[in-house]
Amino acid sequence: MTQKILLMLALSSTLQAMAPDPLVWTTPSTSSAGSMPIGNGDIGLNVWAQADGTIRTYIAKTDAWDASGRLLRLGGVDIAFSPNPFAGGDFSQTLDAAAGQIVFKGGNGFEARLWVDANAPVIRVEASAPAGVSVSVKPNIWRREKREIPTDQLQGYTWYMGGGESMGGIYGGPEPVYSFPDVVTDLEGDRIGWYQRNESSFWEFGFRHQQMDGPPPGETDPLLHRTFGVVLSSPQLAKKGAELLESAAPVKDFRLDIVALTEITPTAEDWIKDAVALSGEASSADLAKARADHEAWWKNFWDRSYIRITKASEPPIDVASATSNPLSIGVDAQGLNGFVGTVARVRIFGHALSREEIAALDSPEPAKGLVADWDFSGFNGGSITDSVGGLVAEPFGNPQAATVDGKTGVRLAGTDGLRVPSDPKLDLTRGGTLEMLISADTQAPGGGRLLDKGQPGTEQGYVLDTFPGNSLRLITKAGALEGGPVLPVGGWHRVLALFGPDGRRISIDGKIVAEAAPAPPAAEPLASELNQAYQLQRYTAACAGRGAFPIRFNGSLFWGERQDVLGAPPIDPDWRMWAADYWWQNTRLPYYPMLASGDYDFMKPLFDMYFRRLPTETARTKAWFGCEGAFMAETASFWGMMSNGDYGYERPPELEVGELKNGVMRYYWQPGIELTHMMLDYYDHTGDEAFVKERLAPMAEAYLKYYATRFGRDGNGKLVITPAQSLETWANVVNPTPDVAGLAQNTKRILALPENLVPESLRKLAKEMLDATPEIPMRTENGREIIGFAEEVNSQRSNFENPELYPVYPYRNYGIGRPGLDLARETYAARITKDHFGWHQSGMQAACLGMADECAIILRANLGNKNANFRFPTMWGPNYDWVPDQDHGSNLVNTLQLMLLQPDGDKILLAPAWPEGWEADFKLHAPKNTTVEASIRKGKIENLKVTPPERAKDVVDCLKKKVTP
């Protein structure tokens, strides 16, 4: 009996580890910003309950594309109950993610349950009310009339027609872009429904505008006559006109079936016939069996994999964000907002000085942690080198030597200053002290910069300035700290600004003029927050990951409305930033975590869409550049044509055929390489041989052939990839690092595939390209060799990516147990952009380099990236994307996975970047159809179970053994 009880307790613990805890709200919401997401992989809903007794929804579908390439919502459905079951405070709304359903409870035993059938295109609503309720159901349709979309709104509807030009107010299409009205159809019987149908299309226009002869042979318009909509029916409700279902009398039980359908049909009547037939199947289904099958699907999903953190100590808190900007003395990063006065000395310490250390500042031995010390007493118009670390302050403008009260310094007139190149020592992420000896003039009302390591318009980095006028101000991650008393005019005064985990402080001549306590500790334990974020992000992917098209990075199927995301005037529930094209840089990130999660079926829509695009991309490549193969566009519609606005409506005459007017993606070729890399990972995990033959081989050959036939060779037979760019950040380069790193890895891996799976033409091409791929570029910075951005860089930075770290992640040329780990870590430390939110890859790169503490800091920071205007806990962003930012949440998931498990050839590295003292239970997937289950307790791997067992010999316990090349 005891053994049975222990077994049941163990099983209960395991089941709890698999599924997230229920999320319970005890008050209604007022708008979609207070909604919960739910879906079946293709149909997604925002669901919220209002205090008046109404359950409201927005409905979206992965394939609801309109005539201009917009991905629309289908509309909404409002379900009202009377008498109000939520009156008197009797209310709860629970997301039971373990079973894929939302449950509402109210007074007098009222209960309603909403779920999107995991096995059918049906939204199901059930309700029971022992005391009886009246029910009415009506659509929420906002597309009621034909409306021309203004140019400045195109970027939020259709990037295909708008693109970069629309952001500048330019549109040159053949006719205006319209939002067309939905059609409410008067169906027979007690059913209501509506649809949107594309009677026109901009599909063919794009080919001709982008200087092609037309669509490739065999390709058909994927927009024209596409029809999508919903049909509603309920056995307890009768139709009252075309837009209302209601009960004739109070009911104790209620069922509503909402079917969603997208088809390309000859006529609207054909769609109506099919939708009604589908509605009939849905309403006649055995509800109890459908629910049981639905819950079984979700149980299987949660059983695939899990991570549950049981212990996680809070990492050190970054009190300032690292930036790539130089340290500016006397002006801001743009050379503006200058200080007027004289500076005699600047010292920077790497921590917030104690009162005892401050009292001893004038002693011969300075306080520990002195980072830099610039003494301007000998200034003669040239550079000044600090006496601690050799950091050079270069003057610009016309600073002059000046003497005030017998002391000499550098005189700044508001347009002059000094700049110190960016150096990690100056980031002061864990705290610092800024000390200046200055003599101030009267400052302008807008003040003047004293020290500036910040990012203009943000709280990144740190800034010490006067504002307003001569009042002192310190800006860090915690916000602005302002000092009331003004900085005196004339004379010499010591200004100290301190910031650290214990708070912030500004003083003048030893007198504190402003002080702020530290931020309160996190409200939730770190382990609980991580568990919720990991599980709900994976849940969100499951709700939208099995449709006809890939997950949208900018909000998925659950995107927030403009007024809630931006605080801007509302437009309609269809609008979101970046519209509906697919940016590879963003689209890829939700898919990497699916490998370790074992969610391989969710990856197929991604691979299938890019495979369907291949004929169009091959034809475009030939028409533009006259070469073979295909380049996969960074930004394109789901059928593969690039944005007409990016190609340019008003094209300068010097642009050649195929050169985009949008310069940030004009020579961007790398996406096809990375897609191939991901597909190789998919095969490594699944061993799916048909996938190699039908998807991987033809796509990889097309992408390799583009590089082989488009670009020349040097005297050693190596590729010279130019014109090219290194992601969007370096726009004119030779041999960009991401492309080189990816080619090196992919060609080796293709050659390692079983011979019976790879055609001889691909094998020969891979061998040729392996031999032709140049070495990964290097550069020297501060006397050390690190990975470069490209072999040659002939442009200024234009974005915030770190292409030099692509050889770490995603391509894994460098990493734990591989040669060059120290080189890669040095590169990480020297990276220009040190951000880790949104699509930034810092978390995954730190994990691949075994930097456990860095990973913990990044995870803690990224957990705080929730949008305060939204109620659901994983409504991240918008960051660079939209709300919920699927890049941000997916990177958080991926970082945590890589901290626990990293494949390395046949080896499986366990806990390669796991922080000391953290504990967890996990089940994750590895190549060769392998699953690894284990616990980490007190710094040791316990309860290790590897399936199949013969793979156990390949597991490397990184908590026990250092991994070497």
N, C-alpha and C positions, 0 to 999 in steps of 0.2 A: 504493500500500500504506500509506504514511504517513497519507494522508487517511482511509483505512478505519479504521486503528488509532485515530486521533484521534476519529473518529465513534463508534466502539465505546466508547471511554473516556468520551466525553460522555454517551452513552446510559446507561452504567453509573452515572455520577454522578447523572443525572436519576432513574433508578429508585431509587437509594439515598435520594434526597431525598424520594421519594414515600412510601415505607414505613418503619415504625420498625425499629430494629435488634432482632434477637432478644433476648428476655429469658431468661436462663439461670440456673436454680437448681441447685446441686450437692449439696444435702442435702434429704431429705424433710421434710415438715411433720407436725405433730401434730394439727391441727384445721382447721376451715374458715377460721380466721384466717390460715392459710398457703395459701390457695387462689388460683388464677388465674381470672378471669372469661372466659367464652367464650359466644358465642351467634350466632344467625342473624337477629336483629332481633325475633323473637317468642318464641323459646325461649332461656333463659339458664341457664348452669350456673356454679356454683363448683366447681372441680376441684382436688384435691390428692392427692398420693401420700404414703403412710405407710411407715415403715421396715420394716414387716412384709410388704411386697410387695403392698399393696392400693392400688388407685386408687379414690378416693372422690369422689362428686359430690352436690351438691344441684341439683335441677332446678326451674326456675320458668318461668312462662308469663304473657304479658301479660293474658290473659283468664280466669285461674283464680279467679273470684269466688265466694265461698260465700254462704250464705243471708242473712247479715247484712252483706254488702258488704265482706268481708275479701278481700284478694288473698293467696292462699295459695301456698306452694311445692307442687309436685306430689308431692314426696318426694325420695328419694335412691336412687342405685344404687351398690353397692360391687362392684368387680371384683378378685378376689384371684387371685394367681399363685403357683404352687408347683412347684419350689423357688423361694424368694424371689429374684427377679432383682436386688433392690436390696441384698442382703447384701454385706458386705465393702466398703462404700463405693462400689460401682459404681453410680452414680446421676446422672442429670441430668433436669431437667424444663425444657423450652423452650417459651415462647410465641412461636410464629412468627405474629405478627399480620399480616404481609404476605400469608400464605396462609390466615389464619383457622383455625389449628390448634394443638394442644398436643402436643408430642412427648416421650415418656419413653424413656430409655435405661438399660439395666442391664448386668449381667454376661453373659458368653457370647453376646454379640451380640443380646441382647433389645432390642426396640424396639416401642413402642406409640404409636398416633396417635389422638387424639380430636378430632373436629370436629362442628359442628352445621351440617348441610347448608344452604347459603345459598339453595337452590332447593326445599327440601322440609322438612316438619315432622319431621325425623329427626336423632337424635343418632347418630353413627357412630363406632365404635371398631374399630381394626385393630391387630393385634399379630403380630409374627414372633419366633420363638425357635428358632434353628438346633438347639439342644440339646433342645428340647421342654419344654413346661410344662403343668401341669394348671391348669385355669381354673374358677373358680366365680363365679357372678353371683347376687346377691341384693338385694332391695329394702331400703331404709332407710325404714321407715314409723313415724312418731312419733304419728300420730293413730290410736290403736288402740281408743279407747273414747269414748263420749259424755261430755263434760266441760263443766260450767258454767264460764263465764269470769267471774272476779270483776270487780266494777265497776272496781277500780283497775287492771285490766289491759286494759280496753276501749280505752283511748287508743292502745295498741300493736297492736290487732287491727282494730277497726272504729270509725272516727271517726263514721260515719253513725249508729250507735246510741249511741256513747259521747259524743264531742264534749267541749266544755268542761265540762259537768256532771260527766262521769266523772272528770275531774281533781280535782274536789272531793268525790268519793265518792258522787255522786248518780246513780242510774239509775232511770228510771220507765217503761221499755218495758212492753208488754203481757205479756211473759213473759221469762224469763232468756235470755241469749245463750249458745248452746252451740257448742262445737267438736265436730263429728260425726266418727265414725270413718270412715276410708277402707274401701272394700270390695275385698278381694282376690278376684279372679275366677279360677275354675279353667278356664282356656281349653283347647280341644282342641289336640293336637299339642304340639310343644316350644316353647310360648310361655307367658310369665307376664305378669301385669298387674294393675293396681289402679286404682280411680277414686274420686272424691268426687262425690256427686250431691245437689243441693239439693231435698229433698222438701218444704221449706217456704220462706217468704220473708218478710222484713220490708219489702219494697218498698212495698206499699199502705199499711202503717201510717204511714209518713212523711207521706203526703199528708193524712191525717185528723188526725194529731197536730199538723201545722203549719197547721191551721185552713183546709184546703181541702175541697171537697166530695168529692174523690177524684182519681184519675188523670185526665189529660186524655183526651178521646175519641180512640181509635185507638192509644193507648200500651199496650204489653203488658209484663208483668213480665219484666225482663231477668235475674232471679236464679232464679226458679222453674224447676226441672228442668234447670238448667245442670249439665253433667256434664263432668268433666275428669280426665284420668289418663294413664297410659302403658302401652304393651305392648312387651315385650322378646322378641327372638328371635335365634338364632344357629345357623348350619348345623353348627357344631362342638360344640354343647352340647345336652344332653338335659334334660328337665324332671324334677326330683326333688321332687315335691310342688308345691304352688301357689306357693311362694316361693323356688325355687332352680333355677338352671340350672347344670349342671356337665359337664365333659368326662369321658368314660368312661376315657380314657387321655391321656397327655401329647400335646399337639398342637404342630406347628411353625408353623402359621398359624391365625389366629383373627379372626373378624368378629362384631360385635355391632351390631344395629340397634335403636334405642329410639325409638319413635314417641310423640309427645305430641299429644293431641287434646282440644279443647274444643268441645262442641256443646250446644244445647238440644234435647232429644229427648223424645218422648212417654214412653218407657220406658228403663230402664237397658239392656235387651237391644238396643235400637236403637243405643245408643252402642257397646256391645261389638261388634256386627256391623260398624259402620263402622270402629272402631279395629283390629279384626282384619284387615279388608280393606286398611286403610292399611298395616298391618304387612306384609301379603303383598306389596304394591307396593314397600315399602322393601327387603325382603329379597331381592327378585328383581331389583332395579336393578343395572346394571353398575357395580360399585364404582369402577373406574378412571375411567369416564366421569363418574360423579357427582362424584368428587374433582376431576377436571379442570374441570368446569363450576363447581364450588364455588370453586376457586382463581381461575378467570377472573373470577368476581363480585368477589372481593376485590381482584384486580389492577385492575379497573375502578374500584372504590371508591377505592383509593389514587391512582389516576391523575386523579381529579376535581380534587384540590387538594392543596397541601402548604405547610408552612412548615418550613424547616430553618435554624436560626440557626448561623452559622459562626463568629461572634465576638461576645462580649458581656462587656463589662467589668463588674465588680461595682459596683453603685450604692452610694452612701453608706449606712451601716447606721443604721437608727433604733434608738437605745438606749432610748428610751421611747416608748410608744404615746400618741398624742394622745387626749385625752378631752374631753367637753363639760362636765365637772364644774367648778365654781368652784374656786379655790385657797382652802383652808380653813387658817386659822392657829389652832392650839391645839386643834382637834377634827377628826373625820373628816367625810366628805361628808354624813353623816346627823346631825351634831351630837353624836356620841357619842365615847367613848374619849378624853376630854379630858385635856390636860396641866395639871398643877398647878405654877404658878410664875410668874415674871415675864419678859416679853420686852421688850428695849430696842430691838432693831433686827432687821430682816430684809432681806437683799439676795439677789437672784437674778441669776445670770450665764447667758448663753446658750451657754456651753461649759464644759468641765472646765478649771479654771484650772491653769496650770503652777506649779511650785514657786516660780519667780521672781515670778509674779503674786500668789501667796499671800503671799510675803514683803513685797510692796508694798501690801497691802490697806489699811494705815493711812495711806498717802501721800495728799496732797491730790487727786491725779489717780487715780481708780479704774481698775482694769483695763478693757481694752476688752471690749465685749460685755455691759455692765451692762444688765439688762432692767428691773429694778425695785428700788426702795430705799425701804422704809418705816421712818421714824424715829419711835419711840413716846415720845421724851423729852418731847414736848409733849402727850401724850394727855390729853384732858379728858372722855372718854366718847363723843365723836362719831367720825365717820369720819376716816381718815387717807389722804391722797393721796400716792402715791409720787412722788419728786422727778425721776424719769427719764421715764416715759411717761404719767403721770397716772392710773395704775390706782388705783381707790379701794377701800380696805379698810373694809368696813362692820362695826361691832361687833354682836353679838347676845348674848343672855343679859345678864349684868351685869358686864362687865369694869370694873376700877377702875384708876385711876392709883395707882402704888405706887413707893416709893423704897427701893432696896436699896444699902447701902454708898455713899450719896451719888449714885446714878444712878437716874433715873426711867424707868419703863417701864409696860407694861400688865399688870396682875395678872389671871391666869386661874385659876379655881377648879375646873376640871374639867368645868364645864358651860357655860363662856363661850368665846367665840372671835371671830374676824373672818373675813369672807368677801370674796374678790375675784372679780368675775364672770369667767367664762371668756374668755380672749383667746388668740389663736394664739401671741403672744409667750411665753406661759407654758407652752406644750406641751413645749418642750425635747426634741424628738424626736431631735436629733442630739447631745445632751449638755448638761450644765448643772452649775452649782455652786450649792448652797443654803447660805447663810451666816446664822447666827443668833447673836445675843448674848443669853444667857438666864441666869436664876438659877432653879435647879430646887429644888422640894421633893422629898420622898420620894414616888415614884410608886406607884400601885397595882400589884399583880403583873402585871396585863394591860397596863401601860404607858400612855402617853398620846401623842397625835398632836402633832407640832410643825408640820409642813407636809404638807398632803394634797391632791394633785391626782389621786388615784387613783380607780379604780372598785372599790367594796367587794367583797371576795371574789375579786379577780383581781389580776394583775400589770400591768394597764393603768395608764398614767400613771406617777406617782411618789409615794412616801410617805417622809417622814422622821419617825420616832417613837422613843419609848423602849419597848423590849420585850426581855426581860421586865423589869419594874421600871424601874430607871434605866439599863439597858443601851441603847445606841443601835442603831438598825436603819434601813437604807435598802432600799426595795423599788422595783425597776424591772422592765423587761421581762426582764432577765437573772436575776431572782429576788431573794431576800432576802439582804442582807449584814448580818451582825450583829457588833457590837463587844463584846468581852468585858469590858473595864474599864467600870465604871459612871460615869455622869454625876454629878459631885460635887453634894452638897446644899449650897445656899447659895453666896454669892459669884457673881461674874459669869464666864461661861465662853463662849468662842467655839467654836461647833460648825460644822464644815464637812463637807458631803457632796458628793462629786464623782462624776459618771458620764459616760462618753464612750466612744468607740471603743477607747481604750487601757486601759479598765478602770474600777473603782469604788474609792472610798476614803472613809473617815470619819475625822475627826480631832477632838480636843478640845484647845483651846489649843495647836495646832501639833503635837501628838503623835498619830501615826497609831494608831488603835485597831482598824481593820479595813480589809482591802484584798483585792481580787480582780482577777485577771488578765482580760483580754478573752476573749471566747468564741473558740474556734478557728475558722479560716476554713472556709467551706463545703467539704465533702469532695469534691464534684463540681464541675467547671467549670459556670458558670451556663448557658452555651450548651447543654451536654449535658443538664442538668436540664430546661431549657425544652423542648428537642426531645422528650425522653421524655414529659414531662407533656402537651404538646400532642397528640402522636400517640396516646398511650394513652387520653387522655380522648376523643378522636375515635373511637378503636377501641371504647371502652365504649359510646358512643352508637350506633354501628353494630350492636353486639351486641344492643341492646334497642329500636331505633328503628323497626322495620318491622312491629310487631304491630298488634293490634286496638285498643290503647289507648296513650295517651301514656306517655313515660318517667316513672317514679316518681322524684321529686326526692330522696326519702329512701332511697337505696340502690339504685335501679333494680331489676334482677332479681338483684342480687348482694349483697343486704344482709347486713351482719354480724350476728352473734348477740349477744344482750343482755350476756352475761358478758364478751365481748371489747370491746364498745363502752363500756359503763358500769361494768364491774367489779362488776356486780350479779349476784345469783343467776340462773341460766338459767331460762328458761320453756320455749320450744321454738323451732325454727328459723323459725317463721312470724312471730314477734313482732318489731316494730320501732316506734320512736316515730313518732307522727303517722299510723300506720295507713294507710288506703287511700283517703281522700278526696283530691280534687285542690285544692290551694291555688294559685290563679293566680299569686300573687306568687312562688311557688317553681317551679311547673310550666313557666312561660314561658322560664326562663333557659337550659335546654339547647337551646332552639330558635333563639334569635337567632344563634348561631355557624353554624348550618346554611346560612344565606344565603351567607356568604362562602365556605364550604366547598363549596357546590354540592350539598349533601345535601338537595335539595328533596323527594325521596320520603320522607324521614324526617319531614317536617313534616305530611304528610297525616293521620296518625292523630290529631294534635292538632286540626287543623281539623275533621276528621270527628266527633270526640267532641263538640266544642262545638256543631256543627251538629245532631247527634242530640239534644242537650239543649234545643234551641230551643223545641220545643212545650211541654215541661214548664216552662221558664223563662217563657214567654209566659203560660201559664195561671196560674202562681204570681204573676206581676206583677199580672195582672188581679184575682185573688182577694184579694191583700193590699192593693193600693193603688188599684184601680179605674181604672188608666191603661192606655194602649196600649203596645205594644212589649214589650221584655223587658230586665230587668237580669240580667247574668251574675254569678252569685254568686262572691265571692272564694274561698269554701270550700264544696264540694259534692261529692256522689257522682257517679259517671260518668254517671248518668241525669239529674242536674240538681237533685235535691232537697238542701236544706241539711241539716246534721247535726241530728238530733233533740235531741241534747244541747246544741247551740248555740242552737237555738230555745228550749230550756228545758223540762225535765220539771217543775220546780217554778217556775212562772212567776208573778212578782209581778202582782197585779191591775192595776197601772197600765200594764202593757205593752199596747200596742194590737196588733191583728192585724198580723202581718208584722214586728213589732219583735222582734229576737232578744234573748234574755237575755244572750248573750255580747256585751258592749259593744264589744269591739275590732273587730267586723265588722258592727255593727248598721246603720250607714248607709254602707256601703262599696259604691260603685256603679261604680268606675272600670274594672274588668277588661274589660268589653265594648269600651270605647274602645281599650284597648291591644291587644286581640286584633285589632280592625279595623286598627289601625296595622301590626301584624305581617303581616296578610293583604295589605295594600296593598304592603308591602315584597316579599312573595312574588310578587305580580303584577308589580311593577316588574322583578324579576329574571327571571321565567320568561315573561312575556307570555301566560300561560295564560288565554285568553278564556273557556273553559268554566268555569274556576274562579271568575271574576268573576260569571258569571251564576248558577251553582249554589250557591256558597258565600258569597263576599264580599258581593254585593249584598243578599241576604235577611238576612244576619246584621247587616250594617252598618245597614240600615234599621230593624231591630228595636231595636238598641241606641240609635240616635239618637232613635227615636220615644219611647223611655222618657224621655229627658231633656226632649223637647219637650212631652210631655203630663203629666209628673209635677210639674214645677217651674214656679213663676211667673216673672213678669218685673218689672223695676223700671220707673220712669217713662221710661227711655230705651229700653225694649224689650229690655233685656239680661236674660239668665237670672239667677235667684237660686237657686242650687243649695243647698237646705237643706230638711230635715235632711241632713247629709252629714258625711263625715269625710275627712281627708287621709291616705290609706292607713290603717294601723292606728295611726299615731303621734299624730295629733290627732283626737280622737273627736267633736268637736262644732264644726263650722265652717260658714262660708258660702263658696261658690265655691272649693272645694279646688283648689290649683294643678295637680296631675296631671290632673284632669278638664278644667280649662279649657285647659291646654296641648294635651292630646290632641284635644279638640273642635276647637280652632283649626286644627290640622294636618290632621286627618282630613277635615274638611269641604272644605278647599281641594283636597286630593288626590282626593276623590271627584268633585268638579266637574271635575277635570282628566282623568278617565277618558274613553275614547272613548264618544260618545253611544250607539252601538249596543249597548253592554254594560250600560248602567245604565238601569233603568226610570225613567220620568219622575217617578214618585212619590218615588223616592230623590233624584233630582236636585233636585227642588223642596224636599224636606226639608233637604238639605244646604245649599242656599242660605239657607233660613230660619234654620238653626242657625248658619251662619257669621255672619250678621248679628246673631244673638242672643248669641253667645259673648262674654263680657266679656274685658277685658284681663287678661293674666297678672298676678296680684297682686304687689305690691312691699312691701318693708318697709325701715325705716331702722335700721341698727345701727352704733353708734360713729360717727355722723355720715355714713355712706355708704349709698347706696341699693343694695339687693340684692333678689333674688327672695324673695318671701314664701312662707309655708306655705299660706296661703289668704287670701281677702279679709278674713275675720274669724275669729279663733280664740277659742273660748270653753271651752277645756279644758286640762288638763295633758298633757304628753307621756306616752304609754303604750307606746311601742315605740321602736326605734332606726333607723327609716328616715329618709331625707332627701327628703321630697316636693318641697322647693323646687328640687331638681336634676332632676326629671323633665323640665323643659323643655330640659335638656341631653341627657339620655339617660333613657328611650328616644326621646323625641319630637322632639329635634333642632330645637327652635325657636331655640336658640342653638348656636353652634359655630364652628369654623374657617371664616373667610370669610363669616361672617354678622354682621349688626349686633348689638351688645351683647356681644361676646366678653369685654371687660374686666369688664362687669357680671357675667357668668356666672362668670368666674374669681374675682371677689370673693366671689360666693355660695359657690363651692366652698371657698374659704379659710375662710369663716365657718361652714361647715356644723357642725351640732351633733355629729352622730355621725361620727367620722373613721375608723371601722373599714372594712376592705376584704375580710374573709373571708366565707365562706358566701354569702348572697344579697346582700350589700352591693354596690352598683354603682360604687364609687369608681374602680375601674380603668377601666371603660368611659367614665365621665364625664371622668376625667383625659385619656384619649385623645381624646375628642371636643373637648376644650379645648386640645389640642396640647401638653399638659404631659408631655413625653417623660421627663424625669428622675423625675417623680412615678410614671409608669407603671412604670419600671424598679424603683423601690423597692417598689411594690405587688407586682409579679411575684415579686421575690426573696422577699418576706415570705410570699406565698401558696404558694410552692413548699414552704415548711416546714410547711405545715398537714397533713402526712400523719399518720395515726394510727399510733403506735408499736406498737400491739398487732397490726397487720396487716402482712403480708409484701409484698403487691403494692404497687407504688410510687404508685398513684393512688387509694388508699383514703383519701380526704380526710375530714376532719371528726372528730366529728359536727357541730361548730358548732351551728347552730340546728336541723339536720335529722337526719341519721343517717349511717352509714358504708356505702358511699362517698357523700359529699355531692356530688350532681350539680350543684347550684348553684355550688359553689365551683370545681369543675373546669371547668365550662362558662364561668364568668366569666373564668377565666384564659385559656382559648382565645379568647374574644371580645375581651378586652383586647389580646392579641397581634395579632389580626387588624386591629383598629381602629388600632393603631399603624402598620400597614403600608398599609391601604387604607380609605378612607371615601368612600362615594357622597355627592354633594351635587348633587341635581337631575341634570342631564346630566353634570356633571363627575365625574371619578374622581380623588380626592386620593391620591397615593402618598406614603408615609412622612410623614404629617402629624404624627406624634408619635413619631418614631424617635430613640432616644438617640444622641448623638454617639459615634462609634467602633464602634457595633454594625454587624454585617454579616449578611446572610441571603440565601437563595434562596427564592422563593415563587411559588406559583400560586394565585390567589384569584379569586372570582367577583364580578361587579358587575352592576347592573341592565342590562336589555336584552340578556340572554343573552350577557354579555360575560365573558371570562376575561382576566386579566392575569398574565403571567409575567415575572419580572425577578429581578435580583440587585442587592444593595447592597454595594458595595466602596469602601472609602476615601472614604465620604461621598458617593458618586455612584450613581445608578441606571444599571445596565448590562444588556445583553442583554434589553431590553424587547421583549416580544411581546404584542400585543393582538389578541384574536379576538372579533368580526370586525375586520379592519384599519381600517375606517372609524371605529371608536370611538377610535382612537389620538389623534385631534384633541381629544378630551375629557379626556385624561389631563393632570393637573397634577402636576409634579414638585415636591413641597414641600421637597425638599432644595436645590432651586435657586431657587425662587420663593416669596416670601411671598404667601399667599392673602389677598385683601382682599374686602370685601363688594361 
